[in-house]
Amino acid sequence: MTKLVIIESTGKIKKISQILSGSDWTVMASKGHVRQLAHDGEDNLGFDIVGNRVNCRYQLTDSKAKRTVAELKKAVRAAEIVYLATDPDREGETISWHLAQILNLKNSRRISFDEISQKAITNAIANSRDIDMNLVEAGLARACFDKCVGFKGSPLLWAQNIGAKSMGRVQSAVLHLVCELEREIVNFKPVVYFSVFVDYAEGFRAFYCGRNASPTNEEDNSNCSESKRIFQQEEAANLVRVATSAQHSLVKLERTKVAKKPPPPFTTSTLQQAAEPLLGLSPERTMQLAQTLYEQGYITYMRTDSVNLSEDFCTAARNWLTSKDPRNIPDKVTKHRNNKNAQEGHEAIRPTNIELPSSRLKTLVEADAFNLYVMIWKRSLASQCRSAEIDKTIVVSQCEETFWQAKGQTVSFLGYARYWHDLSAELKLPNLAEGQILNPDNAQFEKKQTSPPSRLIESKLTKVMETKGIGRPSTYSSLIGILKTRNYIRLSKKKLCPTDLGIQVDIFMQKFFPELIDADYTARMNAALDEIAAGELNWQSYLSNWYHSYFAPAIARARQQLPNFTSPKAQGKVSATEHICPVCKKPLERYDYIKDGENKIMLRCSDPQAKKRADHKQAVYYLTKLNKLWSPKFGELGSDFKTPSNVKSLPSKPIKKAQIVKKCDRITGKRAIIRRKK
C-alpha cells in the first residue's frame, strides 16, 4: 500500500524518509502555506461579512505554490492513504486543512509529533486522527482579523505621506510598547538621593536601613548595594556623624537555609531570552538555528509555550544523573507549572537524545547551532535536578536609634546550578554573634540619582509580549522583524528604539485606533482565538460582531477626521548661543533633539521667518567627530564645542577651503555639489 506523508518544510524530508524507510512510503513538503485569502472583493479582503456569516475565498499564494500543488496532486493520485504531518500547532493544523481542501483528499489522516524520531513518528501514525476543526477555525479567524486590519487600516496611514507601509492587529501593539517606553525615557526626570553605609573593622559593610526599630522587611535594601534612600544631604551627613561617634552592637543575627528550585525547560520565549545575552543571538537567529536542530532531529518542536516534558525524557534524565551525578537526583520527578496563557499541548524544547555525545554533534552542525543545542541540553537536564541549597545570613546592628543591615549568601549545594548557573555572586560574612560590640572603621554617604528605564534588547521585548499576552510563540521574532523591516524600530547599541517614522505611526494609531495598540485589548482578542481553538466560541459570530460593533465604525470615524489631522513632529529643546548666522547675522540657536532614538544637536538661525527661506536651508551646523560645529556650505564655525556625554557626534570631517565636495548625503541624506575657490 502506497502511503504519502506531507510535511511543511523540505528540511525534514531526509530525516523522516530515513525513519519511514521502504518503497511504500513517500515524503513530500508543502513548503509552508500553499493557500491564502484571495485579493478580491471590498478592499481586496477576500471575504465578505454578511450578518453573522463570514464567506471566505482562497487562492494559491504564488507561482511556487502552484507548482508544489501540482506535484502533490500527482503524488496523491498514486497514494492509497495520505498523512498530513504539518507542524504540531494551530498554524500547522490550518495548513493541513487547506491541503485537504485543495488536494480534494478523501482518505487522509492528520498526524503530529514534537520530535523527529523513530518512536515519535511511529506513535503518531498509530494514533492518527481527523483534522481538528476547532484549531483550524481559530487559524481562519486570525487570518481574517489580520487582513481586515491591514487592508482596511493601512490605506488611511498611507494618506499621511510619511513613508509608513502598514498597520497591523498585533504589530501596532508591539510598536506601541517600544514607543511608550521611549517616551518614559525621554520624559524621565532623575531624583538625587544618598546611600549611607558603615564599614566595620570585623570585615563587612552594613547599610542604613531605618530608625527606632529593627527592620522587619527587606524592601529598601533588597540588592545589598545601597541603603534606604535618603533625599536630604544634611540628613545623610548626620547619619555619618552618628555612625562614627556612637557605639555599635549586633542586635540581630539570622541564618537560614533556602532551597532554590530548578528553572523549567525552555519555551520559545525563554529560549530567545537566554540565547541573546548568553550567546549573542537575536531572536530571529535563535529561531532559525532551532528550526534546523528540530528538522535534523536533535531537539523537539521549537514553537511552544509549554514547560511539560515527556515521561520518556524525564526517565532518560534520571538515568543520566544516576550514572553521572547521583547526588543530584531529586526524590521524585520534577514537574513545572505552565504559564496561565499557555495554549499548546506539546512539550517544552528539549534534546531528543540526552546521551548524544557533544563531540559527535559538534562535527555535524555549525558552531552557533551547537552552542544553542548545548544550552538547551543544560537547561533541560537542570530542570530535572535537585534544588540548589543556599545559606543566607542577615546581620542587623544598632547605633543609638539607627539600624544598619548587611546580607551574606553562600551556596552549600549547587544542585541544578551545576548545569544552569543562575545564582548571584557569593558574599560571605565573618563569624559573628548576637550582642557583639562592633567597631566602625569608616562611615560615608554616596550621592546617587535614579535612572530612567532602559531600552529593551529584542529578547526582553518578547518577554514583555509574552507577559502581556501579545502574539504567540510562533510570531514573537517575526513581529519584531516586521517592525524593523518597516523601519518603525531600529537597534541602537543592541537595544530597540523607535524611529521617527515609528513614533509618527504610533501617534496615528493612538488618535484613530487606540484599542488596537492597547495591550489588554490585543490580549483579549488572543484569548478569544484560544476559546475558538477550544471549541468554546463561534469564530464567525465573534469576527462579525467585532467588525460591526468596533472596526467598521472606527474606520468610518478615521476617514471623517483624517482631513483635519496632522501628525505632530517630535519637539526638541531650543537654547540661545553666542554664534552668528552666516546669512543674516542674527544669533544662531542651539536645537537639542532626538532622532531615531539618539540624542543630537544642531545650530540654526534663531529667526523663525528666515529659517523658511531658501538661502537659509544650508545655514545649519552639525557636530563632527572632532566636536567641531560644521556646515556643508559654510564649513567650520570656528570654536570648539563640548559635546554632552549623551550625544553622539556625526561621522563627518571638516571641509578644507580648497576642497570640492560632491556628496554630503552622510549629513543631509541628499546629494549636493559644493564648490569652493582656492
NORWOMO-V226008 format. One record per pair of residues at least 12 apart in sequence whose C-alpha atoms are under 8 Angstrom apart, sorted by the first residue. I is the first residue (numbers start at 0). GAP is how many residues later the second one is. Records with the same first field share a line. If there is no record, write none. Layout:
I=GAP ; GAP
This chain:
0=23 ; 78 ; 79
1=22 ; 23 ; 24 ; 76 ; 77 ; 78 ; 79
2=21 ; 22 ; 23 ; 76 ; 77 ; 78 ; 79 ; 80
3=21 ; 22 ; 23 ; 24 ; 71 ; 72 ; 75 ; 76 ; 77 ; 78 ; 79
4=20 ; 21 ; 22 ; 23 ; 77 ; 78 ; 79 ; 80
5=21 ; 22 ; 23 ; 24 ; 76 ; 77 ; 78 ; 79 ; 80
6=20 ; 21 ; 22 ; 23 ; 24 ; 77 ; 78 ; 79 ; 80
7=21 ; 22 ; 23 ; 24 ; 77 ; 78 ; 79
8=20 ; 21 ; 22 ; 23
9=18 ; 19 ; 21
10=281 ; 284 ; 285
11=283 ; 284
12=14 ; 15 ; 16
14=101 ; 280 ; 281 ; 282
15=100
18=98 ; 99
27=44
29=35 ; 38 ; 39 ; 42
30=34 ; 37
31=63
32=28 ; 32 ; 62
33=26 ; 27 ; 28 ; 31 ; 32 ; 34 ; 35 ; 61 ; 64 ; 65
34=23 ; 24 ; 25 ; 26 ; 30 ; 63
35=22 ; 23 ; 24 ; 25
36=19 ; 20 ; 21 ; 22 ; 106
37=19 ; 20 ; 21
42=108 ; 109
43=107
44=102 ; 103 ; 106
45=12
46=97
48=495
49=494
50=493
51=488 ; 489 ; 492 ; 493
52=487 ; 488 ; 491
53=486 ; 489 ; 490
68=34
71=31
72=30
75=27 ; 29
79=27
80=26 ; 27 ; 28
81=23 ; 25 ; 26 ; 27
82=25 ; 26 ; 27 ; 28
83=12 ; 24 ; 25 ; 26 ; 27
84=25 ; 26 ; 27
85=25 ; 26
86=25 ; 26
87=24 ; 25 ; 26 ; 213 ; 258
88=255
89=45 ; 46 ; 48 ; 49
90=45 ; 48
92=38 ; 39 ; 42 ; 43
93=41 ; 42 ; 43 ; 45 ; 46
95=14 ; 35
96=34 ; 39
108=19 ; 20 ; 21 ; 22
109=18 ; 19 ; 20 ; 21
110=13 ; 14 ; 16 ; 17 ; 18
111=12
113=186 ; 187 ; 232 ; 233
114=179 ; 182 ; 184 ; 185 ; 186 ; 237
115=178 ; 179 ; 180 ; 181 ; 182 ; 184
116=180 ; 235
133=398 ; 399 ; 400 ; 401
134=397 ; 398 ; 399
135=397
136=395 ; 396 ; 402
137=391 ; 392 ; 394 ; 395 ; 401
140=388 ; 398 ; 399 ; 402
141=387
144=24 ; 398
145=22 ; 23
148=18 ; 19 ; 20
149=16 ; 17 ; 18 ; 19
151=403
152=13 ; 14 ; 402
153=12 ; 13 ; 14
155=402 ; 403 ; 406
156=348 ; 351
159=406 ; 407
161=339
162=338
163=322 ; 337 ; 341
164=321
165=320
168=347 ; 348 ; 353
169=300 ; 301 ; 309 ; 346 ; 347 ; 352
170=308 ; 309 ; 311 ; 312
171=334 ; 337 ; 344 ; 345
172=297 ; 343 ; 344 ; 345 ; 346 ; 349
173=291 ; 296 ; 305 ; 306 ; 343
174=308 ; 313 ; 314 ; 323 ; 327 ; 331
175=330 ; 341
177=311 ; 318 ; 319 ; 320
178=318 ; 319 ; 323 ; 324 ; 327
180=272 ; 274
181=273 ; 315 ; 316 ; 415
183=268 ; 269
184=267 ; 268 ; 269
187=264
188=263
189=259 ; 260 ; 261 ; 262
190=258 ; 259
191=39 ; 255 ; 256 ; 257 ; 258
192=36 ; 37 ; 38 ; 39 ; 40 ; 254 ; 255 ; 256 ; 257
193=35 ; 36 ; 37 ; 38 ; 39 ; 42 ; 251 ; 252 ; 253 ; 254
194=12 ; 13 ; 31 ; 32 ; 33 ; 34 ; 35 ; 41 ; 250 ; 251 ; 252 ; 253
195=12 ; 30 ; 31 ; 32 ; 40 ; 43 ; 44 ; 247 ; 248 ; 249 ; 250
196=29 ; 30 ; 43 ; 207 ; 246 ; 247 ; 248
197=42 ; 45 ; 242 ; 243 ; 244 ; 245 ; 246
198=241 ; 242 ; 243 ; 244
199=238 ; 239 ; 240 ; 241 ; 242
200=237 ; 238 ; 239 ; 240
201=228 ; 236 ; 237
202=226 ; 227
203=202 ; 225 ; 226
204=201
205=198 ; 199 ; 200
206=14 ; 17 ; 19 ; 20 ; 21 ; 197 ; 198 ; 199
207=19 ; 20 ; 194 ; 195 ; 196 ; 197
208=12 ; 18 ; 19 ; 193 ; 194 ; 195 ; 196
209=18 ; 192 ; 193 ; 194
210=190 ; 191 ; 192
211=189 ; 190 ; 191
212=188 ; 190
213=182 ; 189
214=188
223=182 ; 183
235=209
236=208
239=203 ; 204 ; 205
241=157 ; 158
242=156 ; 197 ; 200
243=196 ; 198 ; 199
245=153 ; 154
246=152 ; 153 ; 190 ; 191 ; 192
247=149 ; 150 ; 151 ; 152 ; 189 ; 190 ; 191 ; 192
248=148 ; 149 ; 150 ; 186 ; 187 ; 188 ; 189
249=145 ; 146 ; 147 ; 148 ; 183 ; 184 ; 185 ; 186 ; 187 ; 188
250=144 ; 145 ; 146 ; 147 ; 183 ; 184 ; 185
251=142 ; 143 ; 144 ; 145 ; 182 ; 183
252=140 ; 141 ; 142 ; 143 ; 179 ; 180 ; 181
253=139 ; 140 ; 141
254=136 ; 137 ; 138 ; 139
255=135 ; 136 ; 137
256=132 ; 133 ; 134 ; 135
257=131 ; 132 ; 133 ; 134
258=128 ; 129 ; 130 ; 131
259=127 ; 128 ; 129 ; 130
260=125 ; 126 ; 127
261=120 ; 121 ; 122 ; 123 ; 124 ; 125 ; 126 ; 154 ; 155
262=116 ; 119 ; 120
263=43 ; 72 ; 115 ; 116 ; 119
264=42 ; 83 ; 84 ; 85 ; 111 ; 114 ; 115 ; 118
265=41 ; 82 ; 83 ; 84 ; 110 ; 113 ; 114
266=35 ; 36 ; 37 ; 38 ; 39 ; 40 ; 81 ; 82
267=34 ; 35 ; 36 ; 37 ; 81 ; 205 ; 206
268=36 ; 190 ; 193 ; 194 ; 197 ; 204 ; 207
269=193
270=15 ; 105
271=14 ; 15 ; 187 ; 190
272=186 ; 187 ; 189 ; 190
273=185
274=97
275=182 ; 183
278=92 ; 93
281=176 ; 177
282=175 ; 176 ; 194
283=193 ; 194 ; 197
285=86
286=15 ; 190
288=79 ; 80 ; 83
289=12 ; 79 ; 82
292=76 ; 80
296=55
297=53 ; 54 ; 55
298=50 ; 51 ; 52 ; 53 ; 74
299=47 ; 48 ; 49 ; 50 ; 51 ; 52
300=46 ; 47 ; 48
301=46 ; 47
302=170 ; 171
303=40 ; 42 ; 43 ; 44 ; 45 ; 169 ; 170
304=33 ; 34 ; 37 ; 38 ; 39 ; 43 ; 168
305=32 ; 33 ; 36 ; 37 ; 38 ; 39 ; 40 ; 41 ; 42
306=29 ; 30 ; 31 ; 40 ; 41 ; 42
307=27 ; 28 ; 30 ; 38 ; 39 ; 40
308=38 ; 39
309=37
312=39 ; 41
313=19 ; 70
315=38
316=37 ; 64 ; 67
317=66
319=34 ; 35
327=57 ; 58 ; 87 ; 88
328=55 ; 56 ; 57
329=54 ; 55 ; 56
332=51
333=49 ; 50 ; 51
340=128
342=187
348=27 ; 31
349=26 ; 27 ; 30
350=22 ; 25 ; 26 ; 29
353=23
357=16
377=41 ; 42
378=40 ; 41
380=38
381=34 ; 35 ; 36 ; 37 ; 38
382=33
383=32
384=30 ; 31
385=29 ; 30
386=27 ; 28 ; 29
387=23 ; 24 ; 25 ; 26 ; 27 ; 28 ; 29
388=22 ; 23 ; 24 ; 25 ; 26
389=19 ; 20 ; 21 ; 22 ; 23
390=18 ; 19 ; 20 ; 21
391=15 ; 16 ; 17 ; 18
392=14 ; 15 ; 16 ; 36
393=12 ; 13 ; 14
394=12
406=20 ; 22
407=18 ; 19 ; 20 ; 21
408=17 ; 18 ; 19 ; 20
409=16 ; 17 ; 18
410=15
454=40 ; 41 ; 42
455=39 ; 40 ; 41
456=37 ; 38 ; 39
457=22 ; 37 ; 38
461=14 ; 15
467=51 ; 52 ; 55
468=50 ; 51 ; 53 ; 54 ; 57
469=49 ; 52 ; 53 ; 56
470=55
486=12 ; 14 ; 15
487=12 ; 13 ; 14 ; 15 ; 17
488=13
489=106
491=105 ; 106
496=99 ; 100
497=98 ; 99
498=96 ; 97 ; 98
499=70 ; 95 ; 96
503=63 ; 64 ; 65
506=60 ; 61
507=59
511=42 ; 45 ; 46
512=41
569=24
570=22
571=19 ; 20 ; 21 ; 22
572=18 ; 19 ; 20
573=15 ; 16 ; 17 ; 18
574=14 ; 15 ; 16
575=12 ; 13 ; 14
576=12 ; 13
580=23 ; 24 ; 38
581=37 ; 52
582=32 ; 33 ; 36
585=19 ; 20 ; 21
586=18 ; 19
587=15 ; 16 ; 17 ; 18
588=14 ; 15 ; 16 ; 17
589=12 ; 13 ; 14
590=12 ; 13
597=49 ; 50
598=47 ; 48 ; 49
599=47 ; 48 ; 49
600=21 ; 22 ; 46
601=18 ; 19 ; 20 ; 21
602=17 ; 18 ; 19
603=15 ; 16 ; 17
604=14 ; 15
617=13 ; 14 ; 15
618=12 ; 14 ; 15
620=16
621=28
622=26 ; 27 ; 29
623=25 ; 26 ; 27 ; 28 ; 29 ; 30
624=24 ; 25 ; 26 ; 27 ; 28
625=27
626=13 ; 14 ; 15 ; 16 ; 22
627=12 ; 13 ; 26
628=12
629=24
631=23 ; 32 ; 35 ; 42
632=41
634=19 ; 20 ; 21
635=18 ; 19
649=17
650=15
651=14 ; 15
656=19 ; 20 ; 21
657=18 ; 19 ; 20
658=16 ; 17
659=13 ; 14 ; 15 ; 16
660=12 ; 13 ; 14
661=12
